[in-house]
Amino acid sequence: MKFDKFHLSEDLVRNLNDHGFFRTTDIQYKAIPSIMKGEDVLAIAQTGTGKTAAFAIPIIDGIHSKKNSKRVLGIKCLVMVPTRELAQQIGEVFNSFSKHTKVKAFALFGGTELDPQVEKLQDGIDILIATPGRMFDLYSRGFLKLNSVETLVLDEADRMLDLGFIDDVKSIKQKLTHRHQTLFFSATINPEIKKLAYSQVRSNAIRIQISPDDPVSKNVTHFVMHVEMDDKRFFLAEYLKQHPTGKFIIFVRTRVRAERVAKAIARLEIQSLTIHGEKDQTDREQVMKSFRKGTCKILIATDLSARGIDIPDVTHVINYDLPEKPENYVHRIGRTGRGFNKGIAVSFCSREEKVLLEEIQTLLTKNIDVLQVSKSDYQTITEPIDPNISLQELIEREENFDKKSKRKKR
């Protein structure tokens, strides 16, 4: 369906068309009319199906229409998100779609200076996209007022539950006006999330669930490579060389692994960027800017960053380490195959991770196709691994290998 069929403002439709948005995805087609009516919405849809636009478009249209007819004061919409990257990403979407309208949106998150954010709030905004920590900090200091909020959006609610932000969510609802619209968006659903969702929306809320039998986008082709833990970096380098025009996000478990993998492939003259929780906000922004522009086409990330990376031209996601929670697989591979684009997800599975693979396949309700690999294409320097070895021991082994390599160079 075309967006102009929703009777949106001409300025908003023009902005959408300028950004290549002409027809709705399923979640947008089903959610926008209900949101425009002021109904509470509980939406479960795969990552990459256009959930942000599904709530951003009707919210912008509603505020823009009110501003044309009367003066609007105070924050009218609060969007709560779990991570800084996601706050920035959603803020960019709101600002892009609201161009040429009277709507002002602002993303609030930690890791940056406080004073400029306070000044922005004092200038007056209509839509606030915020992470819980910084938002409560400014609220407790009296810099942020939420008594005029009419719409609350909880985006990536399952991740907020994982990070322990749910008490913050419940607390903030008590500070809003008694009658407000709640929009609850998530890529995955389980009994805990379902219980939380129904506790936050009105009893007559509209439930929308897209492709409930398949939690991942059909635009993504999945493969698994059965390789030894110590062989992963060599197979990674080989795969990257075989796809020189691709744009990759490589997921690892820890920041230590991220930096180590980057160094390992750099020795083979393959350049990459890393993003994880230990990088300061300036570095993270610079990394994402370079990756978006394509200055560097390989990004190595931890799960913490998985929710905030919305780049439409990512061709491959590689699970260098399988996620410990199968739901995180959904969010990781959702970084490719976004919108109407196609993508490929490749998972490296060692003997130690076979249980994790089984859990992922149970969640997907299907087996992942095996990608056959051969050691003849690379020089292996590995030795058999004890199946009971811990991840920490494997990391220490990699450190010892790095030290030996440096001594050889000398």
N, C-alpha and C positions, 0 to 999 in steps of 0.2 A: 504494500500500500504506500502511496506517496504521502509525504508529510503534510502537504497542503490540504489534504482531505480532512485533517483534524481541525481545520479552521484556526490555525496558529496565526500569530501576527505576521505581516508581510516581512518585517525586518528580520524576524527569527528564521523564517523559511529561507530568506536570502542568505543568511549566515550559514545555514545548514547546507544549502546548495554550493556555496563557496568552498565548503570543506568536503564536498563529495558525498553528502548525505542526501539522497533523493528518495530512497525507499526504506521502509522499516524492516528491521529484523523481527523475528517472532516475539521476543520479549518486549520490544518497543511497541509493536502492534497491539499486544494484549494489555500492557501496563499503562500506556499514556492516557487512554480514555478514562480509566478509573481514577488515576491521579488528578486529572483535570476536574473530575467531579468532586474531589475532596475526600475520597474514600481512603481508608487504610489499606495498604497493600503488602502482602507477604509474597515475595518473588524469589523463586529458586531457579537459577538458570546457569548454564555452563559458562565458564570463564571465556571471554572473547566474543560473547554474543551481543554485546552492546548494552549492558546493564546501566552504565553511567549515563549514556544518552537517554535511556528509558525514563530516568527520573529527572535529569537535568532539563530536558526540553519542556515538559509541562510546568516545572517549577519556574523557569525563566519566563515562560509565556504568561503565567498567572500574575507574577509580580509586575511584569511590564504592562499588562493590561490595567492593573490597579494604579500604577504610577501615571498612566495617561488620563485617568479619571479623577484621581485625588492624590493628596500628598501622603506618602508612605514613610513612616518613621521607624527606626529600629531594625534589628535583624529579623527577617521574616522566615528564613530557612536555616537550619543547622544541620550540617552533614558531618557525622562522626565516622572516622576511619581509623584503622589500627596503626598505620605507619606513615612516616614523613613522605616517602616517595609517592604513596597513594594520595595523600593530601595534595601534594604538588600536581600530580597528574589530573585529579578531578578539578582542581582549581583552574588548570589550563583549559579543560573542556568547558567549564562554565564561562570563563572569560572569552573563549573563542565563539561560543554560541550566542553570547549576550552582546557581542559587538554591534553597534548601531542601535542598541536598545538603551533604556534608562537603568538597566539592572547592573549592580556592582557586586562582584564576588571577590572573596579573599580567602587564601589558604593560610591557616595558623598552625605552626608546628614548632617543636623544640629544636635545639641545636643551632639556633640563630639568635642574633641580638634582639633583646626585648623591646627597646625603645621604638624602633621603626614600626614594629607590629602594633604597639599601643597607639602610635600616631595614626596608623591606617584605620584602626577601629574608631578612633575619635573623629576621623573625617566622615564616617558614616558608610556602612555597607548594608547590603540586602541579604546576601547569602554568605554564611561562614562555613568553610570546610576545615575541620580541626581534628587533631589528635588529642586524646583525653588529657595527657599530662600538661601540656602548655595551656590548654583551654581552662582547666581547673586552676592553674596557677594564676592566670589573669582574672578569672572570675573571683577567686578568693581575695585578690587585691583590689577589687572594685573597678577594674578597667573594662570589664565585659558584662553586659546586661543581656539577659535572655528572656525577659518577661514579654517581649513582643513576638517571640518565635511562634509561627503558625504551622510549620512543617518540620518534622524531625526525620532525618534519613539515617539509618544504620546500615552502612555499606561494609561488605566483607565481615558480617557479624560473627561468622564462625571463627575467623582469625582473632577477633576481639575477645571471644570466649577463651581461646587458647592462650592469649597473652594476659588474661586476668583482668580485662577492662570492664567486665559486665557489671560489677558493682558500681562503677563510674557511670555506666549507661543508665542504670536504674536511678541513680542519684540525680542525674541531670534531668530526667523526665519529671521529677518532683519540682524542679525549678521552672518548668515551662507553664504556659497557660493551661488551665484545666481542659479546655477543648482544643486539641491540636491534631493534625494529621501525622500518622507515623508510617513511614515506608521502610520495610525491612528487606534488605537484599543480601543474598548469599549464593555462593556457587555450589555448596554442598549442604546436605540435610542429614541429620541424625537425631535420635531421640532427645539428646540434650539441647541441640539447636532448636528443635521443634518446640520443646517446652518453653525455651526462652522467647521464641518468636511469638507464641500465642499469649505470653504474659505481657508483651509490649504493645500489641495491636488490639483494636476493639474487636468485640465478638463477631461483628458482621464484616470483618476484613475480607478483602478479595484475595484469594490464594491463586497464584500463578506459578505453575511448574512446567518448565520447558524440558523435553526429552528426559523424563524421570528415569527411564530404563538405561540411559547412557549418560553418565556424568561428564563426559568429555566431548568436545566438538568433533563432529564427523569430518571436519576439514583436516584433521590431523591423522597422519599415518604413523603407527607405532611399531617400533622394533626393539628387540633386546639382544645384546651381545654378551655371551657368557665368556668372561675373561677373568684371569687371576687378578687379585687386588694390585699386585706390583706391576702388572702389565698395562694397567689402565692408561697411564700417561702416554705410552707408546702407541696404543691403539687410537687414543684421542688425536695425537699428532698426525697419524696416518689418515684418519677420517677427515680431519681439517684440510689436509693437503689434497685429498680427493675431491673436495668441494670448495674450491678457491673463491667462488663468487657468492658463497652463502653468508648469511648473517646469523651468528650463533649466540645463544645464551647457554652457558654451562653451569649446572648446579652442583654444588658440593655441600658437605655438612657443616663445615666450620670455616672461620676466617683464616685459620692456619692452613687448611687445605687449599683455600682459594689462592693465597699468596704462593704456596708451594707449587701448585699446578701451573700458575702463571710463569713462575721461574723455570719450571721444567720445560715448557713448550718454547719459552724464550731462547733457551739454549739451542733449539732447533730452528731459530729465526722465525718463530711465529709469535707475533705480538698480540697482547690482550690487555684488557682492563679488568679490574676487580672492584666489586662493591659488596660491602658488609657493614655490620653495626659498629665496627671499630673506626671506620673512616668518619672524619668530621663532615658537617653538612656541606661545606664549600667543596671538598673533594668529591663527595657523592654527586653534587650537582654538575661538576665538571665532567665526571665520568659519564653521566647520563647524557650530557650535551654532546660529547664526542661520539657516543654510541648512536644517538639519534641521527647525527649528521653523517655517520658512516665513516668518520675519520679512522675509527677502529671498529672492526666488524665482529670482534669476539669479546663477549662479556662473561666473566666468571663471577657467580653470585651465590649467596647463601639464601636459605628459605625466607629469612627476614625481608629480603628485597623482592621476593617473588610477586607480592601483591601490588607493587607500585610500578611495574615495568609494563607500559602499554605502548608498544612500538609496532605498528602494523606490518612492517616488512621483515620481521624476524622469520627466517626460513627454517631454522633448526633449533630444537631444544635438546641438550644432551644431559642426561642424569649421570654425571660422573660418579656420584654416590647416590644410591637409592634412598629416598626419603624414609625416615623412621615411621612416619604416619602416612598411610595410603592416601588420605585426603590431600596431602601436600603434592602428591603426584599430579592430581587434577589441576591444581593451581600452577604448578611448574609448567606443564606442557600447554597450559592455556596461554602462555606467552607467545605461542606461534599459532598459525591457523586462525587468526583473529578476523572477525567480520566475515568477508567472503573469500579471504585468502586461504591458500593451502599451506600446510606445514608438515614437518617431520619431527618425530620425537624418538630419540635413541637412548636406551638405558644400558649402562654397563653393569652387569650383575656378576659379582664374584661368588665363590662358594659360601662365603660368610653372609651373603645377602639374599640367599635363595628364599628364606622365610619372608623377607620383605617383599620380594617379587610375587610370591603366592598371595600375600595380602592385597597387593595392588590388583592382581588379576581377579581376585574375588570381588573387589569393589567395582571393577570394570565389567564383571560378569562374562569375561572372555579371556582367552589366552592371548598373549602378545606374540606376534610373529618373531621367530628367531632369525637374526642376521648372522650368517655364517662368516667367520673370520679365520684368517690363516696367519701363522707366525712367520711365514716365509717372507713377508713383505717388510719386516723390520728386524732390527738386531735386538734380541732379548738379552737382558742381563739379570734375569730374575732367578729365584730359586723357589722350590715348593714352599707353600704357606701352610702353617698349622691351622686347621679350620677353627680352632678355639682361640686363636690369637685376638687380642683386643684391638680396637681402633687406635688407642693411644700407642700401643706397641708398634703398629704399622706406621704411624706418624713418626715415631722415633727412628724407625728403620729408614724412612725417607730422609730424615735429617742426617743420619750417618752416611747415606749414599751421597748427599750433597757435599758433605765434608770431604769424602774420598775423591769426588769429581774435581773439587777445587785443588786438592793436593796433586792430582795427576796433571792439571793444567800448568801448575808451577814447575 
